[in-house]
């Protein structure tokens, strides 16, 4: 039996009818046609399905849709503002951090949660934030470079003073 669940996705209120066991990933992809979050392992191991739930990175493949009622979900499609890519999306492109691109949305969303809370993360903090995201194509160096670049741009845009911590 389906039940209505209301929540906000990428700034827009939505109401969907889903069965009790429907994952957020299934809802996003199948009910809302938001296919940027990828279906990888379906058990929370790869991070390809990472989205933001109230600003925190979560795995959509192991989060039930009913658990997000009344909350705010941001997907990779919601990062761009007014047709302009988010600095993380730009940096992944310019730094060559994406190869096949399958893991990229999850990587970017995990990084987005980090840089929202920590405007100047160290490389170690970036590694930790991305530790739940697997990539089979790259050696991760360009991914770390892209996050560092975007974090610097976000820090400058926010006018945040440096914290004196190294990268």
C-alpha positions in Angstrom: 0.0 0.0 0.0 1.3 3.4 -1.0 1.4 6.4 1.3 2.0 10.1 0.6 5.3 11.5 1.7 6.0 15.2 1.5 9.5 16.7 1.5 11.5 19.4 -0.3 13.9 18.4 -3.1 16.3 21.0 -4.5 14.2 23.8 -3.0 10.9 22.6 -4.4 8.2 20.9 -2.2 7.2 17.5 -3.5 4.6 14.9 -2.5 5.0 11.3 -3.7 3.0 8.2 -3.1 5.5 5.4 -2.2 5.4 2.0 -0.5 6.9 1.7 2.9 10.1 0.0 1.7 10.9 2.5 -1.1 14.4 3.9 -0.8 15.1 7.6 -1.3 17.2 6.6 -4.3 14.3 4.7 -5.9 12.0 7.7 -5.3 14.4 10.2 -6.7 15.2 8.3 -9.8 11.8 6.6 -10.6 9.2 8.9 -9.1 10.9 12.3 -9.5 13.1 11.6 -12.6 16.2 12.9 -10.9 18.8 10.5 -12.2 22.0 12.3 -11.2 22.3 10.2 -8.1 23.6 6.8 -9.3 22.4 3.3 -8.3 25.6 1.5 -7.5 25.8 -1.2 -4.9 22.3 -0.8 -3.3 23.8 -1.5 0.2 25.6 1.6 1.2 29.2 0.7 0.2 30.0 2.8 -2.8 28.6 6.3 -2.2 27.4 6.8 -5.8 23.9 7.6 -4.4 25.0 10.3 -2.0 22.6 13.2 -1.5 22.3 15.9 1.1 19.6 15.5 3.8 19.2 18.8 5.7 22.7 19.6 4.6 24.4 16.3 5.7 25.6 13.6 3.3 23.5 10.5 3.3 23.3 7.4 1.2 20.0 7.4 -0.7 20.1 3.7 -1.4 19.8 2.9 2.3 17.6 5.8 3.4 13.8 5.1 3.2 11.7 7.8 1.6 9.4 7.8 4.6 12.4 8.9 6.7 12.7 12.2 4.8 9.2 13.4 5.4 9.2 17.1 6.1 12.9 17.4 5.4 15.1 18.9 2.7 16.9 16.8 0.1 19.5 18.2 -2.2 20.7 16.2 -5.2 23.5 16.9 -7.7 20.8 18.5 -9.9 20.2 21.1 -7.1 23.7 22.3 -6.7 23.8 24.5 -9.8 22.2 27.9 -9.1 20.6 30.1 -11.9 22.2 27.9 -14.6 25.7 28.3 -13.1 27.5 25.2 -11.9 28.5 24.9 -8.3 32.3 25.6 -7.8 32.7 21.9 -7.0 31.1 20.9 -10.3 33.3 23.4 -12.1 36.5 22.2 -10.3 35.8 18.5 -11.0 35.6 19.5 -14.7 38.7 21.8 -14.8 40.9 19.5 -12.7 40.0 16.4 -14.7 38.6 14.7 -11.5 35.9 12.7 -13.4 36.7 10.0 -15.8 33.6 7.8 -16.5 31.6 10.1 -14.2 29.6 7.4 -12.5 30.9 8.2 -9.0 31.1 11.9 -9.6 27.7 13.0 -8.3 28.2 11.2 -5.0 31.8 12.5 -4.7 30.6 16.1 -5.3 27.7 15.7 -2.8 30.0 14.4 -0.1 32.4 17.2 -0.8 29.5 19.8 -0.8 28.5 18.7 2.7 32.1 19.1 3.8 32.7 22.5 2.4 29.4 23.8 3.7 30.6 23.0 7.2 34.3 23.6 6.8 35.3 26.4 4.4 39.0 25.4 4.5 39.3 21.7 4.9 42.7 20.1 5.0 43.5 17.3 2.5 43.1 14.8 5.3 39.6 16.2 6.1 38.7 15.9 2.4 40.0 12.3 2.3 37.9 11.5 5.4 34.8 13.2 4.0 35.2 11.2 0.7 36.1 7.9 2.4 32.7 6.4 1.7 32.8 7.2 -2.0 34.5 4.7 -4.3 36.0 5.4 -7.7 37.4 2.7 -10.0 38.8 5.1 -12.6 41.0 7.6 -10.9 43.8 7.6 -8.4 41.8 10.2 -6.3 44.6 12.8 -6.5 42.6 14.9 -9.0 39.5 14.5 -6.9 41.3 15.9 -3.9 42.7 18.7 -6.0 39.3 19.6 -7.3 37.8 19.8 -3.8 40.7 21.9 -2.6 40.3 24.3 -5.5 36.6 24.6 -5.0 36.9 25.1 -1.3 39.4 28.0 -1.9 37.0 29.6 -4.4 34.1 29.2 -1.9 36.2 30.7 0.9 37.1 33.7 -1.3 33.4 34.1 -2.4 32.3 34.1 1.2 35.0 36.5 2.3 36.0 34.0 5.0 39.4 34.7 6.6 42.0 31.9 6.5 42.2 29.7 9.5 45.9 29.2 9.2 45.5 25.5 8.6 47.4 23.9 5.8 46.1 21.7 3.1 
